[in-house]
Amino acid sequence: MMQTDVKGVTCPVSTDTTAYTGRTRFKGLWYSATGASTIVIKDGSTTLFTFTIGAAGMSSIWIPGEGVICSTSLVVSVGATCAAVAFYG
Protein backbone atom coordinates (compact mmCIF):
# COMPACT_ATOMS: atom_id res chain seq x y z
CA MET A 1 0.00 0.00 0.00
CA MET A 2 1.41 3.37 -1.02
CA GLN A 3 0.97 6.24 1.40
CA THR A 4 1.95 9.86 0.80
CA ASP A 5 1.23 13.15 2.46
CA VAL A 6 -1.65 14.90 0.76
CA LYS A 7 -1.23 18.58 0.02
CA GLY A 8 -3.61 21.22 -1.30
CA VAL A 9 -3.19 24.25 -3.52
CA THR A 10 -5.61 27.12 -4.16
CA CYS A 11 -6.66 27.51 -7.80
CA PRO A 12 -8.09 31.02 -8.37
CA VAL A 13 -10.83 32.06 -10.81
CA SER A 14 -9.88 32.06 -14.54
CA THR A 15 -6.39 30.70 -13.92
CA ASP A 16 -4.15 27.80 -14.94
CA THR A 17 -2.44 26.76 -11.69
CA THR A 18 0.58 24.46 -11.67
CA ALA A 19 -0.19 22.64 -8.44
CA TYR A 20 2.98 20.55 -8.56
CA THR A 21 5.92 20.23 -10.95
CA GLY A 22 7.10 16.63 -11.20
CA ARG A 23 5.46 13.24 -10.76
CA THR A 24 2.48 13.27 -8.40
CA ARG A 25 -1.04 11.92 -8.04
CA PHE A 26 -4.18 14.03 -8.29
CA LYS A 27 -6.42 13.00 -5.38
CA GLY A 28 -9.43 15.30 -5.66
CA LEU A 29 -10.71 18.84 -5.35
CA TRP A 30 -13.16 21.14 -3.66
CA TYR A 31 -14.78 23.95 -5.63
CA SER A 32 -17.06 26.92 -5.22
CA ALA A 33 -18.83 28.33 -8.28
CA THR A 34 -21.08 31.37 -8.79
CA GLY A 35 -22.39 29.95 -12.08
CA ALA A 36 -21.77 27.32 -14.75
CA SER A 37 -18.06 26.61 -15.23
CA THR A 38 -15.44 23.95 -15.91
CA ILE A 39 -12.36 22.63 -14.17
CA VAL A 40 -9.76 20.90 -16.33
CA ILE A 41 -7.14 18.57 -14.81
CA LYS A 42 -3.96 18.24 -16.88
CA ASP A 43 -0.68 16.33 -16.83
CA GLY A 44 1.49 19.15 -18.18
CA SER A 45 -0.36 20.22 -21.34
CA THR A 46 -2.29 16.94 -21.75
CA THR A 47 -5.90 17.04 -20.55
CA LEU A 48 -6.73 14.10 -18.29
CA PHE A 49 -10.37 15.03 -17.70
CA THR A 50 -12.80 17.93 -17.43
CA PHE A 51 -15.34 18.52 -14.69
CA THR A 52 -18.43 20.42 -15.87
CA ILE A 53 -20.21 22.49 -13.25
CA GLY A 54 -23.81 23.21 -14.26
CA ALA A 55 -24.77 25.96 -11.82
CA ALA A 56 -23.73 27.94 -8.77
CA GLY A 57 -22.78 25.87 -5.75
CA MET A 58 -19.94 24.14 -4.00
CA SER A 59 -18.93 20.53 -3.80
CA SER A 60 -15.99 18.15 -3.69
CA ILE A 61 -14.79 15.49 -6.10
CA TRP A 62 -12.62 12.62 -4.85
CA ILE A 63 -10.65 10.19 -6.98
CA PRO A 64 -10.80 6.60 -5.67
CA GLY A 65 -7.79 4.44 -4.89
CA GLU A 66 -4.40 6.09 -5.21
CA GLY A 67 -5.64 8.90 -7.46
CA VAL A 68 -4.65 9.75 -11.04
CA ILE A 69 -0.94 9.83 -11.90
CA CYS A 70 0.52 12.99 -13.41
CA SER A 71 3.94 12.15 -14.83
CA THR A 72 5.22 15.66 -15.61
CA SER A 73 3.14 18.14 -13.58
CA LEU A 74 -0.34 18.66 -12.19
CA VAL A 75 -2.03 21.66 -13.79
CA VAL A 76 -5.55 22.78 -12.83
CA SER A 77 -7.42 25.14 -15.18
CA VAL A 78 -10.39 26.84 -13.53
CA GLY A 79 -13.17 28.69 -15.39
CA ALA A 80 -14.41 32.25 -14.96
CA THR A 81 -17.02 31.64 -12.26
CA CYS A 82 -15.21 29.11 -10.13
CA ALA A 83 -12.39 28.78 -7.59
CA ALA A 84 -11.01 25.48 -6.31
CA VAL A 85 -8.58 23.73 -4.01
CA ALA A 86 -6.81 20.77 -5.65
CA PHE A 87 -5.44 17.95 -3.54
CA TYR A 88 -2.42 15.89 -4.60
CA GLY A 89 0.29 13.68 -3.14
KEKE-3310 file (N, C-alpha, C; in steps of 0.2 Angstrom, whole numbers, plus 5000, padded with zeros to 4 digits):
npx = (5004:5003:5007:5006:5009:4996:4993:4987:4982:4978:4967:4964:4950:4948:4961:4976:4983:4999:4999:5009:5025:5033:5032:5017:5001:4985:4972:4960:4947:4940:4927:4920:4907:4900:4892:4889:4902:4919:4932:4948:4958:4975:4990:5004:5003:4993:4977:4968:4955:4939:4929:4913:4903:4887:4879:4878:4886:4894:4905:4913:4925:4931:4945:4945:4955:4972:4972:4975:4988:5000:5013:5022:5018:5006:4992:4979:4966:4955:4938:4929:4919:4922:4932:4944:4951:4964:4969:4983:4996)
npy = (4994:5011:5026:5043:5060:5071:5086:5102:5115:5131:5136:5149:5159:5159:5154:5146:5134:5128:5115:5106:5103:5090:5072:5066:5062:5066:5069:5074:5087:5102:5114:5130:5138:5152:5151:5142:5132:5126:5114:5109:5096:5093:5084:5091:5098:5090:5086:5077:5075:5083:5093:5097:5110:5114:5124:5137:5134:5123:5110:5094:5083:5067:5056:5039:5026:5026:5038:5049:5047:5060:5062:5072:5086:5093:5102:5113:5120:5133:5139:5154:5157:5151:5144:5134:5121:5110:5094:5084:5071)
npz = (5000:4995:5003:5005:5009:5009:5000:4997:4985:4981:4968:4959:4952:4934:4930:4926:4936:4941:4951:4955:4951:4943:4946:4952:4961:4957:4969:4972:4973:4979:4976:4973:4965:4956:4946:4930:4925:4921:4926:4922:4923:4921:4915:4914:4898:4893:4893:4906:4911:4912:4922:4923:4928:4932:4938:4950:4966:4978:4980:4982:4974:4973:4970:4968:4976:4973:4967:4952:4941:4937:4927:4923:4927:4938:4933:4935:4928:4929:4927:4923:4933:4945:4959:4966:4977:4974:4978:4981:4980)
capx = (5000:5007:5005:5010:5006:4992:4994:4982:4984:4972:4967:4960:4946:4951:4968:4979:4988:5003:4999:5015:5030:5035:5027:5012:4995:4979:4968:4953:4946:4934:4926:4915:4906:4895:4888:4891:4910:4923:4938:4951:4964:4980:4997:5007:4998:4989:4971:4966:4948:4936:4923:4908:4899:4881:4876:4881:4886:4900:4905:4920:4926:4937:4947:4946:4961:4978:4972:4977:4995:5003:5020:5026:5016:4998:4990:4972:4963:4948:4934:4928:4915:4924:4938:4945:4957:4966:4973:4988:5001)
capy = (5000:5017:5031:5049:5066:5074:5093:5106:5121:5136:5138:5155:5160:5160:5153:5139:5134:5122:5113:5103:5101:5083:5066:5066:5060:5070:5065:5077:5094:5106:5120:5135:5142:5157:5150:5137:5133:5120:5113:5104:5093:5091:5082:5096:5101:5085:5085:5071:5075:5090:5093:5102:5112:5116:5130:5140:5129:5121:5103:5091:5077:5063:5051:5033:5022:5030:5044:5049:5049:5065:5061:5078:5091:5093:5108:5114:5126:5134:5143:5161:5158:5146:5144:5127:5119:5104:5090:5079:5068)
capz = (5000:4995:5007:5004:5012:5004:5000:4993:4982:4979:4961:4958:4946:4927:4930:4925:4942:4942:4958:4957:4945:4944:4946:4958:4960:4959:4973:4972:4973:4982:4972:4974:4959:4956:4940:4926:4924:4920:4929:4918:4926:4916:4916:4909:4893:4891:4897:4909:4912:4913:4927:4921:4934:4929:4941:4956:4971:4980:4981:4982:4969:4976:4965:4972:4976:4974:4963:4945:4941:4933:4926:4922:4932:4939:4931:4936:4924:4932:4923:4925:4939:4949:4962:4968:4980:4972:4982:4977:4984)
cpx = (5004:5004:5009:5006:5002:4992:4988:4985:4978:4973:4962:4955:4950:4958:4970:4984:4992:5003:5006:5019:5033:5030:5023:5006:4989:4974:4961:4953:4940:4933:4920:4914:4900:4890:4891:4899:4913:4929:4942:4957:4969:4987:5001:5002:4993:4983:4969:4959:4946:4930:4919:4903:4893:4878:4880:4881:4893:4900:4913:4920:4932:4938:4948:4953:4967:4978:4974:4984:4996:5010:5024:5024:5008:4996:4982:4970:4956:4945:4933:4924:4916:4931:4938:4951:4958:4970:4977:4993:5004)
cpy = (5006:5022:5037:5055:5069:5082:5096:5113:5125:5137:5143:5155:5162:5160:5146:5139:5127:5120:5110:5101:5095:5078:5067:5063:5065:5066:5067:5084:5096:5112:5124:5139:5146:5156:5144:5138:5126:5120:5108:5102:5091:5088:5086:5099:5096:5085:5078:5070:5082:5089:5098:5104:5116:5122:5132:5134:5128:5113:5100:5085:5074:5057:5045:5030:5027:5037:5043:5051:5055:5064:5067:5084:5091:5101:5108:5120:5127:5140:5150:5162:5153:5146:5137:5127:5112:5100:5085:5076:5062)
cpz = (5000:4999:5006:5008:5007:5005:4996:4991:4980:4972:4960:4952:4940:4927:4929:4931:4941:4949:4960:4951:4947:4945:4953:4956:4962:4963:4973:4972:4977:4978:4974:4968:4960:4950:4936:4925:4922:4924:4925:4922:4920:4919:4911:4905:4891:4896:4899:4909:4913:4917:4924:4927:4931:4931:4947:4962:4973:4981:4981:4977:4972:4971:4969:4971:4977:4970:4956:4944:4935:4932:4926:4927:4933:4938:4932:4933:4926:4928:4927:4931:4944:4952:4965:4973:4977:4977:4978:4982:4981)
residu = (MET:MET:GLN:THR:ASP:VAL:LYS:GLY:VAL:THR:CYS:PRO:VAL:SER:THR:ASP:THR:THR:ALA:TYR:THR:GLY:ARG:THR:ARG:PHE:LYS:GLY:LEU:TRP:TYR:SER:ALA:THR:GLY:ALA:SER:THR:ILE:VAL:ILE:LYS:ASP:GLY:SER:THR:THR:LEU:PHE:THR:PHE:THR:ILE:GLY:ALA:ALA:GLY:MET:SER:SER:ILE:TRP:ILE:PRO:GLY:GLU:GLY:VAL:ILE:CYS:SER:THR:SER:LEU:VAL:VAL:SER:VAL:GLY:ALA:THR:CYS:ALA:ALA:VAL:ALA:PHE:TYR:GLY)
# end
